[in-house]
Amino acid sequence: MNQTFRKFSVAAANALGSSWMFIANVFLILVWLVAGPFFHYSDTWQLVVNTATTVFTYLAVFLIQNTQNRDAVATHLKLDELIKGVKGARTGLVNLEKLSDEELEVLQGEFNKLRAEHLKGGAREGVPAGTA
C-alpha cells in the first residue's frame, strides 16, 4: 500500500508541477469565465469553480506533502552519508533532525560563533578565509 501510494504521489506531484498542468488550469479558468455570462454569473456558476478548486487543492496538499517528506528524508540520509564518509567530521551530527529544539539552538549558536570567528579572521562575507 505504501509503495503504491508513494509511486502515485511522486507521479501526481510531478504532473501537478508541470507547465502543461498550469496551462490546462489557466484554460479551465478561462472556460469558466467565458461561461459566466451564459449562466448569468449565478451562485451555481461560482460554486462550481469554488468547489473544484477546493477539492483539487485539498487533495494536492497531501500528495505534495508526501513527496516533500520523502525528499527530506532522502536529503538527510545523503547528508548523513557525507558526514560519515568525511574523515574528521563529527559523526554526532548524523541524524541531526532528531534533536530537540533546544539542542538545535545550542548547535546553531556553535555554528554562529564559528562563523563570527571566521569573519573576524579577515574573511569577507561569502569568501573562504585565505582566498580574500
Phi and psi in radians as a Rosetta constraint file:
Dihedral C 1 N 2 CA 2 C 2 CIRCULARHARMONIC -1.078 0.35
Dihedral N 2 CA 2 C 2 N 3 CIRCULARHARMONIC -0.722 0.35
Dihedral C 2 N 3 CA 3 C 3 CIRCULARHARMONIC -1.136 0.35
Dihedral N 3 CA 3 C 3 N 4 CIRCULARHARMONIC -0.710 0.35
Dihedral C 3 N 4 CA 4 C 4 CIRCULARHARMONIC -1.139 0.35
Dihedral N 4 CA 4 C 4 N 5 CIRCULARHARMONIC -0.768 0.35
Dihedral C 4 N 5 CA 5 C 5 CIRCULARHARMONIC -1.153 0.35
Dihedral N 5 CA 5 C 5 N 6 CIRCULARHARMONIC -0.667 0.35
Dihedral C 5 N 6 CA 6 C 6 CIRCULARHARMONIC -1.061 0.35
Dihedral N 6 CA 6 C 6 N 7 CIRCULARHARMONIC -0.837 0.35
Dihedral C 6 N 7 CA 7 C 7 CIRCULARHARMONIC -1.081 0.35
Dihedral N 7 CA 7 C 7 N 8 CIRCULARHARMONIC -0.745 0.35
Dihedral C 7 N 8 CA 8 C 8 CIRCULARHARMONIC -1.125 0.35
Dihedral N 8 CA 8 C 8 N 9 CIRCULARHARMONIC -0.780 0.35
Dihedral C 8 N 9 CA 9 C 9 CIRCULARHARMONIC -1.174 0.35
Dihedral N 9 CA 9 C 9 N 10 CIRCULARHARMONIC -0.644 0.35
Dihedral C 9 N 10 CA 10 C 10 CIRCULARHARMONIC -1.150 0.35
Dihedral N 10 CA 10 C 10 N 11 CIRCULARHARMONIC -0.798 0.35
Dihedral C 10 N 11 CA 11 C 11 CIRCULARHARMONIC -1.111 0.35
Dihedral N 11 CA 11 C 11 N 12 CIRCULARHARMONIC -0.736 0.35
Dihedral C 11 N 12 CA 12 C 12 CIRCULARHARMONIC -1.164 0.35
Dihedral N 12 CA 12 C 12 N 13 CIRCULARHARMONIC -0.746 0.35
Dihedral C 12 N 13 CA 13 C 13 CIRCULARHARMONIC -1.104 0.35
Dihedral N 13 CA 13 C 13 N 14 CIRCULARHARMONIC -0.692 0.35
Dihedral C 13 N 14 CA 14 C 14 CIRCULARHARMONIC -1.120 0.35
Dihedral N 14 CA 14 C 14 N 15 CIRCULARHARMONIC -0.722 0.35
Dihedral C 14 N 15 CA 15 C 15 CIRCULARHARMONIC -1.192 0.35
Dihedral N 15 CA 15 C 15 N 16 CIRCULARHARMONIC -0.760 0.35
Dihedral C 15 N 16 CA 16 C 16 CIRCULARHARMONIC -1.110 0.35
Dihedral N 16 CA 16 C 16 N 17 CIRCULARHARMONIC -0.510 0.35
Dihedral C 16 N 17 CA 17 C 17 CIRCULARHARMONIC -1.593 0.35
Dihedral N 17 CA 17 C 17 N 18 CIRCULARHARMONIC 0.091 0.35
Dihedral C 17 N 18 CA 18 C 18 CIRCULARHARMONIC -1.445 0.35
Dihedral N 18 CA 18 C 18 N 19 CIRCULARHARMONIC 2.739 0.35
Dihedral C 18 N 19 CA 19 C 19 CIRCULARHARMONIC -1.158 0.35
Dihedral N 19 CA 19 C 19 N 20 CIRCULARHARMONIC -0.544 0.35
Dihedral C 19 N 20 CA 20 C 20 CIRCULARHARMONIC -1.144 0.35
Dihedral N 20 CA 20 C 20 N 21 CIRCULARHARMONIC -0.645 0.35
Dihedral C 20 N 21 CA 21 C 21 CIRCULARHARMONIC -1.188 0.35
Dihedral N 21 CA 21 C 21 N 22 CIRCULARHARMONIC -0.671 0.35
Dihedral C 21 N 22 CA 22 C 22 CIRCULARHARMONIC -1.091 0.35
Dihedral N 22 CA 22 C 22 N 23 CIRCULARHARMONIC -0.815 0.35
Dihedral C 22 N 23 CA 23 C 23 CIRCULARHARMONIC -1.073 0.35
Dihedral N 23 CA 23 C 23 N 24 CIRCULARHARMONIC -0.735 0.35
Dihedral C 23 N 24 CA 24 C 24 CIRCULARHARMONIC -1.079 0.35
Dihedral N 24 CA 24 C 24 N 25 CIRCULARHARMONIC -0.708 0.35
Dihedral C 24 N 25 CA 25 C 25 CIRCULARHARMONIC -1.218 0.35
Dihedral N 25 CA 25 C 25 N 26 CIRCULARHARMONIC -0.673 0.35
Dihedral C 25 N 26 CA 26 C 26 CIRCULARHARMONIC -1.076 0.35
Dihedral N 26 CA 26 C 26 N 27 CIRCULARHARMONIC -0.744 0.35
Dihedral C 26 N 27 CA 27 C 27 CIRCULARHARMONIC -1.066 0.35
Dihedral N 27 CA 27 C 27 N 28 CIRCULARHARMONIC -0.776 0.35
Dihedral C 27 N 28 CA 28 C 28 CIRCULARHARMONIC -1.100 0.35
Dihedral N 28 CA 28 C 28 N 29 CIRCULARHARMONIC -0.690 0.35
Dihedral C 28 N 29 CA 29 C 29 CIRCULARHARMONIC -1.139 0.35
Dihedral N 29 CA 29 C 29 N 30 CIRCULARHARMONIC -0.713 0.35
Dihedral C 29 N 30 CA 30 C 30 CIRCULARHARMONIC -1.097 0.35
Dihedral N 30 CA 30 C 30 N 31 CIRCULARHARMONIC -0.725 0.35
Dihedral C 30 N 31 CA 31 C 31 CIRCULARHARMONIC -1.069 0.35
Dihedral N 31 CA 31 C 31 N 32 CIRCULARHARMONIC -0.758 0.35
Dihedral C 31 N 32 CA 32 C 32 CIRCULARHARMONIC -1.083 0.35
Dihedral N 32 CA 32 C 32 N 33 CIRCULARHARMONIC -0.757 0.35
Dihedral C 32 N 33 CA 33 C 33 CIRCULARHARMONIC -1.121 0.35
Dihedral N 33 CA 33 C 33 N 34 CIRCULARHARMONIC -0.745 0.35
Dihedral C 33 N 34 CA 34 C 34 CIRCULARHARMONIC -1.139 0.35
Dihedral N 34 CA 34 C 34 N 35 CIRCULARHARMONIC -0.571 0.35
Dihedral C 34 N 35 CA 35 C 35 CIRCULARHARMONIC -1.282 0.35
Dihedral N 35 CA 35 C 35 N 36 CIRCULARHARMONIC -0.286 0.35
Dihedral C 35 N 36 CA 36 C 36 CIRCULARHARMONIC -0.890 0.35
Dihedral N 36 CA 36 C 36 N 37 CIRCULARHARMONIC -0.922 0.35
Dihedral C 36 N 37 CA 37 C 37 CIRCULARHARMONIC -1.090 0.35
Dihedral N 37 CA 37 C 37 N 38 CIRCULARHARMONIC -0.582 0.35
Dihedral C 37 N 38 CA 38 C 38 CIRCULARHARMONIC -1.179 0.35
Dihedral N 38 CA 38 C 38 N 39 CIRCULARHARMONIC -0.500 0.35
Dihedral C 38 N 39 CA 39 C 39 CIRCULARHARMONIC -1.806 0.35
Dihedral N 39 CA 39 C 39 N 40 CIRCULARHARMONIC 0.209 0.35
Dihedral C 39 N 40 CA 40 C 40 CIRCULARHARMONIC 0.968 0.35
Dihedral N 40 CA 40 C 40 N 41 CIRCULARHARMONIC 0.612 0.35
Dihedral C 40 N 41 CA 41 C 41 CIRCULARHARMONIC 0.844 0.35
Dihedral N 41 CA 41 C 41 N 42 CIRCULARHARMONIC 0.758 0.35
Dihedral C 41 N 42 CA 42 C 42 CIRCULARHARMONIC -1.258 0.35
Dihedral N 42 CA 42 C 42 N 43 CIRCULARHARMONIC 2.963 0.35
Dihedral C 42 N 43 CA 43 C 43 CIRCULARHARMONIC -1.088 0.35
Dihedral N 43 CA 43 C 43 N 44 CIRCULARHARMONIC -0.654 0.35
Dihedral C 43 N 44 CA 44 C 44 CIRCULARHARMONIC -1.118 0.35
Dihedral N 44 CA 44 C 44 N 45 CIRCULARHARMONIC -0.721 0.35
Dihedral C 44 N 45 CA 45 C 45 CIRCULARHARMONIC -1.022 0.35
Dihedral N 45 CA 45 C 45 N 46 CIRCULARHARMONIC -0.766 0.35
Dihedral C 45 N 46 CA 46 C 46 CIRCULARHARMONIC -1.223 0.35
Dihedral N 46 CA 46 C 46 N 47 CIRCULARHARMONIC -0.695 0.35
Dihedral C 46 N 47 CA 47 C 47 CIRCULARHARMONIC -1.085 0.35
Dihedral N 47 CA 47 C 47 N 48 CIRCULARHARMONIC -0.623 0.35
Dihedral C 47 N 48 CA 48 C 48 CIRCULARHARMONIC -1.034 0.35
Dihedral N 48 CA 48 C 48 N 49 CIRCULARHARMONIC -0.894 0.35
Dihedral C 48 N 49 CA 49 C 49 CIRCULARHARMONIC -1.253 0.35
Dihedral N 49 CA 49 C 49 N 50 CIRCULARHARMONIC -0.647 0.35
Dihedral C 49 N 50 CA 50 C 50 CIRCULARHARMONIC -1.110 0.35
Dihedral N 50 CA 50 C 50 N 51 CIRCULARHARMONIC -0.770 0.35
Dihedral C 50 N 51 CA 51 C 51 CIRCULARHARMONIC -1.158 0.35
Dihedral N 51 CA 51 C 51 N 52 CIRCULARHARMONIC -0.804 0.35
Dihedral C 51 N 52 CA 52 C 52 CIRCULARHARMONIC -1.059 0.35
Dihedral N 52 CA 52 C 52 N 53 CIRCULARHARMONIC -0.807 0.35
Dihedral C 52 N 53 CA 53 C 53 CIRCULARHARMONIC -1.203 0.35
Dihedral N 53 CA 53 C 53 N 54 CIRCULARHARMONIC -0.617 0.35
Dihedral C 53 N 54 CA 54 C 54 CIRCULARHARMONIC -1.145 0.35
Dihedral N 54 CA 54 C 54 N 55 CIRCULARHARMONIC -0.838 0.35
Dihedral C 54 N 55 CA 55 C 55 CIRCULARHARMONIC -1.107 0.35
Dihedral N 55 CA 55 C 55 N 56 CIRCULARHARMONIC -0.800 0.35
Dihedral C 55 N 56 CA 56 C 56 CIRCULARHARMONIC -1.058 0.35
Dihedral N 56 CA 56 C 56 N 57 CIRCULARHARMONIC -0.806 0.35
Dihedral C 56 N 57 CA 57 C 57 CIRCULARHARMONIC -1.133 0.35
Dihedral N 57 CA 57 C 57 N 58 CIRCULARHARMONIC -0.764 0.35
Dihedral C 57 N 58 CA 58 C 58 CIRCULARHARMONIC -1.002 0.35
Dihedral N 58 CA 58 C 58 N 59 CIRCULARHARMONIC -0.822 0.35
Dihedral C 58 N 59 CA 59 C 59 CIRCULARHARMONIC -1.237 0.35
Dihedral N 59 CA 59 C 59 N 60 CIRCULARHARMONIC -0.669 0.35
Dihedral C 59 N 60 CA 60 C 60 CIRCULARHARMONIC -1.118 0.35
Dihedral N 60 CA 60 C 60 N 61 CIRCULARHARMONIC -0.594 0.35
Dihedral C 60 N 61 CA 61 C 61 CIRCULARHARMONIC -1.016 0.35
Dihedral N 61 CA 61 C 61 N 62 CIRCULARHARMONIC -0.780 0.35
Dihedral C 61 N 62 CA 62 C 62 CIRCULARHARMONIC -1.196 0.35
Dihedral N 62 CA 62 C 62 N 63 CIRCULARHARMONIC -0.684 0.35
Dihedral C 62 N 63 CA 63 C 63 CIRCULARHARMONIC -1.144 0.35
Dihedral N 63 CA 63 C 63 N 64 CIRCULARHARMONIC -0.788 0.35
Dihedral C 63 N 64 CA 64 C 64 CIRCULARHARMONIC -1.179 0.35
Dihedral N 64 CA 64 C 64 N 65 CIRCULARHARMONIC -0.700 0.35
Dihedral C 64 N 65 CA 65 C 65 CIRCULARHARMONIC -1.099 0.35
Dihedral N 65 CA 65 C 65 N 66 CIRCULARHARMONIC -0.707 0.35
Dihedral C 65 N 66 CA 66 C 66 CIRCULARHARMONIC -1.043 0.35
Dihedral N 66 CA 66 C 66 N 67 CIRCULARHARMONIC -0.779 0.35
Dihedral C 66 N 67 CA 67 C 67 CIRCULARHARMONIC -1.151 0.35
Dihedral N 67 CA 67 C 67 N 68 CIRCULARHARMONIC -0.724 0.35
Dihedral C 67 N 68 CA 68 C 68 CIRCULARHARMONIC -1.152 0.35
Dihedral N 68 CA 68 C 68 N 69 CIRCULARHARMONIC -0.698 0.35
Dihedral C 68 N 69 CA 69 C 69 CIRCULARHARMONIC -1.055 0.35
Dihedral N 69 CA 69 C 69 N 70 CIRCULARHARMONIC -0.778 0.35
Dihedral C 69 N 70 CA 70 C 70 CIRCULARHARMONIC -1.130 0.35
Dihedral N 70 CA 70 C 70 N 71 CIRCULARHARMONIC -0.744 0.35
Dihedral C 70 N 71 CA 71 C 71 CIRCULARHARMONIC -1.111 0.35
Dihedral N 71 CA 71 C 71 N 72 CIRCULARHARMONIC -0.677 0.35
Dihedral C 71 N 72 CA 72 C 72 CIRCULARHARMONIC -1.123 0.35
Dihedral N 72 CA 72 C 72 N 73 CIRCULARHARMONIC -0.755 0.35
Dihedral C 72 N 73 CA 73 C 73 CIRCULARHARMONIC -1.087 0.35
Dihedral N 73 CA 73 C 73 N 74 CIRCULARHARMONIC -0.781 0.35
Dihedral C 73 N 74 CA 74 C 74 CIRCULARHARMONIC -1.087 0.35
Dihedral N 74 CA 74 C 74 N 75 CIRCULARHARMONIC -0.713 0.35
Dihedral C 74 N 75 CA 75 C 75 CIRCULARHARMONIC -1.113 0.35
Dihedral N 75 CA 75 C 75 N 76 CIRCULARHARMONIC -0.769 0.35
Dihedral C 75 N 76 CA 76 C 76 CIRCULARHARMONIC -1.071 0.35
Dihedral N 76 CA 76 C 76 N 77 CIRCULARHARMONIC -0.721 0.35
Dihedral C 76 N 77 CA 77 C 77 CIRCULARHARMONIC -1.156 0.35
Dihedral N 77 CA 77 C 77 N 78 CIRCULARHARMONIC -0.663 0.35
Dihedral C 77 N 78 CA 78 C 78 CIRCULARHARMONIC -1.120 0.35
Dihedral N 78 CA 78 C 78 N 79 CIRCULARHARMONIC -0.769 0.35
Dihedral C 78 N 79 CA 79 C 79 CIRCULARHARMONIC -1.136 0.35
Dihedral N 79 CA 79 C 79 N 80 CIRCULARHARMONIC -0.704 0.35
Dihedral C 79 N 80 CA 80 C 80 CIRCULARHARMONIC -1.073 0.35
Dihedral N 80 CA 80 C 80 N 81 CIRCULARHARMONIC -0.685 0.35
Dihedral C 80 N 81 CA 81 C 81 CIRCULARHARMONIC -1.114 0.35
Dihedral N 81 CA 81 C 81 N 82 CIRCULARHARMONIC -0.713 0.35
Dihedral C 81 N 82 CA 82 C 82 CIRCULARHARMONIC -1.122 0.35
Dihedral N 82 CA 82 C 82 N 83 CIRCULARHARMONIC -0.748 0.35
Dihedral C 82 N 83 CA 83 C 83 CIRCULARHARMONIC -1.064 0.35
Dihedral N 83 CA 83 C 83 N 84 CIRCULARHARMONIC -0.770 0.35
Dihedral C 83 N 84 CA 84 C 84 CIRCULARHARMONIC -1.089 0.35
Dihedral N 84 CA 84 C 84 N 85 CIRCULARHARMONIC -0.626 0.35
Dihedral C 84 N 85 CA 85 C 85 CIRCULARHARMONIC -1.499 0.35
Dihedral N 85 CA 85 C 85 N 86 CIRCULARHARMONIC -0.208 0.35
Dihedral C 85 N 86 CA 86 C 86 CIRCULARHARMONIC -1.610 0.35
Dihedral N 86 CA 86 C 86 N 87 CIRCULARHARMONIC 2.113 0.35
Dihedral C 86 N 87 CA 87 C 87 CIRCULARHARMONIC -1.153 0.35
Dihedral N 87 CA 87 C 87 N 88 CIRCULARHARMONIC 2.282 0.35
Dihedral C 87 N 88 CA 88 C 88 CIRCULARHARMONIC 1.584 0.35
Dihedral N 88 CA 88 C 88 N 89 CIRCULARHARMONIC -0.154 0.35
Dihedral C 88 N 89 CA 89 C 89 CIRCULARHARMONIC -1.247 0.35
Dihedral N 89 CA 89 C 89 N 90 CIRCULARHARMONIC 2.624 0.35
Dihedral C 89 N 90 CA 90 C 90 CIRCULARHARMONIC -1.387 0.35
Dihedral N 90 CA 90 C 90 N 91 CIRCULARHARMONIC 1.825 0.35
Dihedral C 90 N 91 CA 91 C 91 CIRCULARHARMONIC -1.214 0.35
Dihedral N 91 CA 91 C 91 N 92 CIRCULARHARMONIC -0.183 0.35
Dihedral C 91 N 92 CA 92 C 92 CIRCULARHARMONIC -1.171 0.35
Dihedral N 92 CA 92 C 92 N 93 CIRCULARHARMONIC -0.259 0.35
Dihedral C 92 N 93 CA 93 C 93 CIRCULARHARMONIC -1.429 0.35
Dihedral N 93 CA 93 C 93 N 94 CIRCULARHARMONIC -0.125 0.35
Dihedral C 93 N 94 CA 94 C 94 CIRCULARHARMONIC -1.152 0.35
Dihedral N 94 CA 94 C 94 N 95 CIRCULARHARMONIC 2.446 0.35
Dihedral C 94 N 95 CA 95 C 95 CIRCULARHARMONIC 1.130 0.35
Dihedral N 95 CA 95 C 95 N 96 CIRCULARHARMONIC 0.571 0.35
Dihedral C 95 N 96 CA 96 C 96 CIRCULARHARMONIC -1.011 0.35
Dihedral N 96 CA 96 C 96 N 97 CIRCULARHARMONIC -0.537 0.35
Dihedral C 96 N 97 CA 97 C 97 CIRCULARHARMONIC -1.128 0.35
Dihedral N 97 CA 97 C 97 N 98 CIRCULARHARMONIC -0.207 0.35
Dihedral C 97 N 98 CA 98 C 98 CIRCULARHARMONIC -1.528 0.35
Dihedral N 98 CA 98 C 98 N 99 CIRCULARHARMONIC -0.121 0.35
Dihedral C 98 N 99 CA 99 C 99 CIRCULARHARMONIC -1.231 0.35
Dihedral N 99 CA 99 C 99 N 100 CIRCULARHARMONIC 2.739 0.35
Dihedral C 99 N 100 CA 100 C 100 CIRCULARHARMONIC -1.276 0.35
Dihedral N 100 CA 100 C 100 N 101 CIRCULARHARMONIC 2.904 0.35
Dihedral C 100 N 101 CA 101 C 101 CIRCULARHARMONIC -1.054 0.35
Dihedral N 101 CA 101 C 101 N 102 CIRCULARHARMONIC -0.679 0.35
Dihedral C 101 N 102 CA 102 C 102 CIRCULARHARMONIC -1.130 0.35
Dihedral N 102 CA 102 C 102 N 103 CIRCULARHARMONIC -0.752 0.35
Dihedral C 102 N 103 CA 103 C 103 CIRCULARHARMONIC -1.124 0.35
Dihedral N 103 CA 103 C 103 N 104 CIRCULARHARMONIC -0.672 0.35
Dihedral C 103 N 104 CA 104 C 104 CIRCULARHARMONIC -1.155 0.35
Dihedral N 104 CA 104 C 104 N 105 CIRCULARHARMONIC -0.650 0.35
Dihedral C 104 N 105 CA 105 C 105 CIRCULARHARMONIC -1.129 0.35
Dihedral N 105 CA 105 C 105 N 106 CIRCULARHARMONIC -0.703 0.35
Dihedral C 105 N 106 CA 106 C 106 CIRCULARHARMONIC -1.089 0.35
Dihedral N 106 CA 106 C 106 N 107 CIRCULARHARMONIC -0.780 0.35
Dihedral C 106 N 107 CA 107 C 107 CIRCULARHARMONIC -1.144 0.35
Dihedral N 107 CA 107 C 107 N 108 CIRCULARHARMONIC -0.704 0.35
Dihedral C 107 N 108 CA 108 C 108 CIRCULARHARMONIC -1.073 0.35
Dihedral N 108 CA 108 C 108 N 109 CIRCULARHARMONIC -0.708 0.35
Dihedral C 108 N 109 CA 109 C 109 CIRCULARHARMONIC -1.073 0.35
Dihedral N 109 CA 109 C 109 N 110 CIRCULARHARMONIC -0.687 0.35
Dihedral C 109 N 110 CA 110 C 110 CIRCULARHARMONIC -1.083 0.35
Dihedral N 110 CA 110 C 110 N 111 CIRCULARHARMONIC -0.764 0.35
Dihedral C 110 N 111 CA 111 C 111 CIRCULARHARMONIC -1.243 0.35
Dihedral N 111 CA 111 C 111 N 112 CIRCULARHARMONIC -0.596 0.35
Dihedral C 111 N 112 CA 112 C 112 CIRCULARHARMONIC -1.096 0.35
Dihedral N 112 CA 112 C 112 N 113 CIRCULARHARMONIC -0.727 0.35
Dihedral C 112 N 113 CA 113 C 113 CIRCULARHARMONIC -1.130 0.35
Dihedral N 113 CA 113 C 113 N 114 CIRCULARHARMONIC -0.725 0.35
Dihedral C 113 N 114 CA 114 C 114 CIRCULARHARMONIC -1.091 0.35
Dihedral N 114 CA 114 C 114 N 115 CIRCULARHARMONIC -0.721 0.35
Dihedral C 114 N 115 CA 115 C 115 CIRCULARHARMONIC -1.139 0.35
Dihedral N 115 CA 115 C 115 N 116 CIRCULARHARMONIC -0.724 0.35
Dihedral C 115 N 116 CA 116 C 116 CIRCULARHARMONIC -1.097 0.35
Dihedral N 116 CA 116 C 116 N 117 CIRCULARHARMONIC -0.725 0.35
Dihedral C 116 N 117 CA 117 C 117 CIRCULARHARMONIC -1.118 0.35
Dihedral N 117 CA 117 C 117 N 118 CIRCULARHARMONIC -0.666 0.35
Dihedral C 117 N 118 CA 118 C 118 CIRCULARHARMONIC -1.079 0.35
Dihedral N 118 CA 118 C 118 N 119 CIRCULARHARMONIC -0.793 0.35
Dihedral C 118 N 119 CA 119 C 119 CIRCULARHARMONIC -1.216 0.35
Dihedral N 119 CA 119 C 119 N 120 CIRCULARHARMONIC -0.616 0.35
Dihedral C 119 N 120 CA 120 C 120 CIRCULARHARMONIC -1.144 0.35
Dihedral N 120 CA 120 C 120 N 121 CIRCULARHARMONIC -0.487 0.35
Dihedral C 120 N 121 CA 121 C 121 CIRCULARHARMONIC -1.325 0.35
Dihedral N 121 CA 121 C 121 N 122 CIRCULARHARMONIC 0.139 0.35
Dihedral C 121 N 122 CA 122 C 122 CIRCULARHARMONIC 1.760 0.35
Dihedral N 122 CA 122 C 122 N 123 CIRCULARHARMONIC -0.004 0.35
Dihedral C 122 N 123 CA 123 C 123 CIRCULARHARMONIC -1.370 0.35
Dihedral N 123 CA 123 C 123 N 124 CIRCULARHARMONIC 2.482 0.35
Dihedral C 123 N 124 CA 124 C 124 CIRCULARHARMONIC -1.433 0.35
Dihedral N 124 CA 124 C 124 N 125 CIRCULARHARMONIC 2.775 0.35
Dihedral C 124 N 125 CA 125 C 125 CIRCULARHARMONIC -0.970 0.35
Dihedral N 125 CA 125 C 125 N 126 CIRCULARHARMONIC 2.183 0.35
Dihedral C 125 N 126 CA 126 C 126 CIRCULARHARMONIC 1.425 0.35
Dihedral N 126 CA 126 C 126 N 127 CIRCULARHARMONIC -0.010 0.35
Dihedral C 126 N 127 CA 127 C 127 CIRCULARHARMONIC -2.055 0.35
Dihedral N 127 CA 127 C 127 N 128 CIRCULARHARMONIC 2.167 0.35
Dihedral C 127 N 128 CA 128 C 128 CIRCULARHARMONIC -1.062 0.35
Dihedral N 128 CA 128 C 128 N 129 CIRCULARHARMONIC 2.576 0.35
Dihedral C 128 N 129 CA 129 C 129 CIRCULARHARMONIC -1.029 0.35
Dihedral N 129 CA 129 C 129 N 130 CIRCULARHARMONIC 2.478 0.35
Dihedral C 129 N 130 CA 130 C 130 CIRCULARHARMONIC 1.609 0.35
Dihedral N 130 CA 130 C 130 N 131 CIRCULARHARMONIC -0.195 0.35
Dihedral C 130 N 131 CA 131 C 131 CIRCULARHARMONIC -1.982 0.35
Dihedral N 131 CA 131 C 131 N 132 CIRCULARHARMONIC 0.001 0.35
